[in-house]
Amino acid sequence: MEISLEEQKSLLNQFLERWPVEKINQLTLEEYIDVDNYDTFAYWLEHKTRELGSIRGGDASKFGIYKRKQPPKGNRKHISHGELYSWVSRFGNSEEDAFENVKAKLIDIIRLVGADDLEGIDNIDLGDTLKWKVAFLYQNQGTPALLNIFKLESLRQISNKPKATFPEAYRLLMAERGSKNVIEYGFDVYKQHKAMLLLDDDDDVDDEKHYQTSKSSAALNTILYGPPGTGKTYSTISKAIEIIEPKFWATNIKNRAALKQRFDELVKSNRINFVTFHQSFSYEDFVEGIKANTDENGKISYDIEEGIFKQMCDAASSRVVTEESDLSIDVSSRNVWKMSLGNTQGEDAYVYDHCIEHNYIALGYGGTIDFSGADSRKEITKLYRDAGFTIENESYDYNVTSINYFKNHMNVGDLVIVSDGNQKFRAIAEVTSEYYFEENETGHYCQLRKVRWLKVYSPSLPTSELFSKNLSQQTIYSLKPPTLDLTKLQALLTGGEAKGSLAVGSNISGYAVTSISSEVIEFKKPNGSRLPLPMSIINELVDLVKNGKSTTEDIKNKTLFDKVETNLEKYLVNGYSTLLAQLVAYIIDNGLSFGDRVSSDNRVLIIDEINRGNIANIFGELITLIEPSKRAGELDALSVTLPYTKKPFSVPSNLYLLGTMNTADKSLAQVDIALRRRFEFVEMMPDYEVLKSIPKIQGIDISRLAKAINQRIELLFDREHTIGHSFFLPLITEPTIEKLGEIFELQILPLLEEYFFEDWERVGQVLGDHLKDPSNKAEKDHRFIIEKYSTSEIAELMGSEWEPNGVQAFVRNDYALTNPDAYIACYEPR
């Protein structure tokens, strides 16, 4: 999150007020570093002042000494361990000695930076990021000596001095600061450094390796598991995009709106699908089974239909075997036809391959009749009858209808989608000629039109990639929305862009566009190397030309900077003047499209509530096939024959399964062993850091409240039934006691009642009611769960001699739900 310069200055003042030099002289170990304490000196350095310069990364040993949550794991020679703390061994033999050593070094750093003695700081034996962050924060802000970049490698690259020390690099860079505030200057320098890296082909190669590593390291089968409300389903959006488009994900990792928008686009294009398992979900729903279907004409049939898993597998396996180059088709202006080219299971199965080879489409009706002069149904009918065919009703006979469609209604430029049965399609073509007749030795399929094959798929794609329902058995008919999704068709043919707009595959001055994002357009140079150009530069150039402040000739002739005042990088614009001039002109004339933007062949099937289904029944014999080593193309690849279609089936290696599992429904220990062996499990627990962004509500600290409740649940039940942070997230936008009361009344209390089987006493213990003195009226009123009947009421109802046998009726205390003290007492019992 970026904040303004004024907010950064305010943050620095807050730090210095909290940790003045006098405080550092008296600093204790607990104040320096602690666990789950968000007000320590170390926490301020790494987290609270991150917007002033980051030192995140590495482990806690960078602070010299740190407190552990649990016993140390493994043995690191340079780290020593005490009962609670671990420390860098060279700093002392005990945690007390180590801390005093570290504190003395911090005091020296503050003293030295006050004297502008950067060499003295450089010689102090403490981690680089720690000591230079401290120096930056405590330096004289009126005459600063260093900027907020704390890694030597970055400083050397920015200063162009590969052997510079920290002091040398800081002095070189600070000499260029001018009057700019040092915080702002540091961030500007770093941003320019990142832009420079974009022009370095070697760095681009490393970047590509990073994304390839990210792509290949993602587990094929993953389950996110944890208690309710921990963001498992929420996280699937980000993880799915990371798998399919690692570059887009990395660029927009903190932009939830962009990720969600891209997720929705990928769902629409069937790159991501979502299914929820439940007790009634079956193999027939997931893989294949017999189902009732309605075709284009409303006719009901019972067919073997593919489930979501098989559809995804088929789509992921399919590859484009023929593709028209330099494609720029706008489907919105085209008529689209469905057509069958032979029966894949019949004697004329050869017809399709013959059509592909000879670049035409052929109609099986009409035999050896030449319909070239027949321009109406009546004329077509006459030719049929003259040839000896029986046509009883020329208005409805499909022999006539099919020829009429093919000969008189289909036009040059129309698109034809070739079906493969009712549930798949295998090619898309553009009609390039009028009807013509050509007799062959078989006497069939003599009615022809020339086409160019735009896309040919093998194996065929499921109809869900283009259609809202299965196709009809009719050989030829017109396709229209909503049955045909034009957006999906456009994406299949051209990556989603309108005709002519700049998109992946476009070529500008010999530079091929390889990817487009909101941050960068990446080109492949004529020599094969990569060139990423920042979108911010391109957008500014387009605006300058559109607004008449400059021209593309100015860009091309390198005179732009002589005519306008701009902060654009001169070396970059002038270095690629010809490319940028043509690029700007092209975008202005034709527009810019992000198109499909998919940077991989990967697909993701999200299975929500995966543990609620009967895994053995749903996956059946396919449970083995989802193992990474058993996927298609792998060394130990396996396939099975499906029970309904009797066809061989395997799972492709580019289909990722991403499941979610609520441990409150079923613990990990109860999950089917076959499933556990084949999935990687990622735990997601309540995140109290997220809740710290919620302002205090009449004194109530939501993060501490949630943590206290969950700690008691762990003691009374287990950690798998804790309360997730997402229950409280509505308080970010509506931080009121009324909203908090609503969350407790409608969500948290019912959940606790279910957990403890309406054992009201334990529900009250979770909320800290047992720590509230019942003899104190104020504290009694702060209880969330109270006895329904008083002793006198029980005696009146049942008689004074009635023994309750330990049974007591409880009710919720509505007063406590809107009383701030009731919530505060949950984590701060008096």
Sequence and secondary structure as in RCSB ss.txt:
>XXXX:A:sequence
MEISLEEQKSLLNQFLERWPVEKINQLTLEEYIDVDNYDTFAYWLEHKTRELGSIRGGDASKFGIYKRKQPPKGN
RKHISHGELYSWVSRFGNSEEDAFENVKAKLIDIIRLVGADDLEGIDNIDLGDTLKWKVAFLYQNQGTPALLNIF
KLESLRQISNKPKATFPEAYRLLMAERGSKNVIEYGFDVYKQHKAMLLLDDDDDVDDEKHYQTSKSSAALNTILY
GPPGTGKTYSTISKAIEIIEPKFWATNIKNRAALKQRFDELVKSNRINFVTFHQSFSYEDFVEGIKANTDENGKI
SYDIEEGIFKQMCDAASSRVVTEESDLSIDVSSRNVWKMSLGNTQGEDAYVYDHCIEHNYIALGYGGTIDFSGAD
SRKEITKLYRDAGFTIENESYDYNVTSINYFKNHMNVGDLVIVSDGNQKFRAIAEVTSEYYFEENETGHYCQLRK
VRWLKVYSPSLPTSELFSKNLSQQTIYSLKPPTLDLTKLQALLTGGEAKGSLAVGSNISGYAVTSISSEVIEFKK
PNGSRLPLPMSIINELVDLVKNGKSTTEDIKNKTLFDKVETNLEKYLVNGYSTLLAQLVAYIIDNGLSFGDRVSS
DNRVLIIDEINRGNIANIFGELITLIEPSKRAGELDALSVTLPYTKKPFSVPSNLYLLGTMNTADKSLAQVDIAL
RRRFEFVEMMPDYEVLKSIPKIQGIDISRLAKAINQRIELLFDREHTIGHSFFLPLITEPTIEKLGEIFELQILP
LLEEYFFEDWERVGQVLGDHLKDPSNKAEKDHRFIIEKYSTSEIAELMGSEWEPNGVQAFVRNDYALTNPDAYIA
CYEPR
>XXXX:A:secstr
    HHHHHHHHHHHHHHS HHHHHT  HHHH  SS TTSHHHIIIIITGGG     S GGGGSEEE SS   S 
 TTEEE SSEEEEGGG SSHHHHHHHHHHHHHHHHHHHHTT HHHHHTSSS HHHHHHHHHHHS SSS    S  
 HHHHHHHHT TT  HHHHHHHHHTT TTS HHHHHHHHHHHHHHHHHT HHHHHHHHHHHHHHHHHS SEEEEE
ESTTSSHHHHHHHHHHHHH HHHHHHTTT HHHHHHHHHHHHHTTSEEEEE  TT  HHHHTEEEEEEE TT  E
EEEEEE HHHHHHHHHH EEEEE SS    GGGS EEEE  S TTSTTTHHHHHHHHHTEEEE TTTT   TT  
SHHHHHHHHHHTT   S TTT HHHHHHHIIIII  TT EEEEESSSSEEEEEEEE S  EE   TTS   EEEE
EEEEEEEEEEEEGGGTBSS   S SEEEE TTTB HHHHHHHHHTT  TT B TT EETTEEEEEE SSEEEEE 
TTS EEEEEHHHHHHHHHHHHTTS  HHHHHTT HHHH    S HHHHHHTHHHHHHHHHHHHHH B   S   S
S EEEEEETGGGS HHHHHGGGGTTTSGGGSTTSTT   EE TTT  EE   TTEEEEEEEETTTS GGGS HHH
HHHSEEEE    HHHHTTS  BTTB HHHHHHHHHHHHHHHS GGG   GGGGGGGGT   HHHHHHHIIIIIHH
HHHHHTTT HHHHHHHTTGGGS TTSHHHHHT SEEESS HHHHHHHH TT   TT   EEE HHHHT HHHHHH
HHS  
